[in-house]
Amino acid sequence: MQTTLNVQGMTCEHCESAVKGALENLQGVQSAEVHLDTGKVDVTYDDAAVSIAAMHEAIEDQGYDVVA
């Protein structure tokens, strides 16, 4: 499966690294591509192993907001 998350608060490479790392540490997430210029994160994942809610929580735990 693939989804795009809208993340607010990312401004630099550290932000990109934090969000990418948080997502890729979740079991079931195969890849995460962060686009700082648009605030979007493209995530490829196994929906049987990880939920969108878990992805939101992982990003929010890093101090960023996920918006609908």
C-alpha positions in Angstrom: 0.0 0.0 0.0 1.0 3.6 -0.4 -0.2 6.8 1.3 0.8 10.4 1.4 0.9 12.2 4.8 0.8 16.0 5.2 3.3 16.9 8.0 3.6 20.4 9.4 6.7 21.8 11.1 9.5 20.2 9.0 12.0 22.8 8.0 15.4 21.2 7.6 17.4 18.0 6.9 17.2 17.1 10.6 13.4 17.2 10.4 13.5 15.1 7.3 15.7 12.5 9.0 13.6 12.4 12.2 10.4 11.8 10.3 11.9 9.3 7.9 13.6 7.4 10.7 10.5 7.3 12.9 8.4 5.9 10.1 11.0 3.4 8.8 11.4 2.1 12.4 7.8 0.9 12.4 7.4 -2.7 11.5 5.5 -2.9 8.2 6.8 0.4 6.7 8.9 -0.4 3.7 10.0 3.1 2.8 9.3 6.8 3.6 10.2 9.6 1.2 10.1 13.1 2.8 9.5 16.2 0.6 10.5 19.2 2.7 9.3 21.8 0.1 5.7 20.5 0.2 5.5 19.0 3.7 4.4 15.7 2.2 5.7 12.2 3.1 5.1 9.3 0.8 5.0 6.1 2.7 5.0 2.5 1.3 3.8 0.0 3.8 2.1 -3.3 4.5 -1.4 -2.5 5.8 -1.6 -5.9 7.6 1.4 -4.9 9.8 1.0 -1.1 10.4 -1.8 1.4 10.6 -2.0 5.0 9.4 -2.7 5.9 13.1 0.6 4.3 14.1 2.4 6.4 11.5 0.7 9.6 12.7 1.7 8.7 16.3 5.3 8.0 15.3 5.6 11.4 13.5 3.8 13.3 16.4 6.2 11.7 18.9 9.0 13.5 16.9 7.3 16.8 17.5 5.6 17.3 14.2 1.9 17.6 13.3 0.1 15.4 10.8 -2.8 17.2 9.1 -5.7 15.7 7.1 
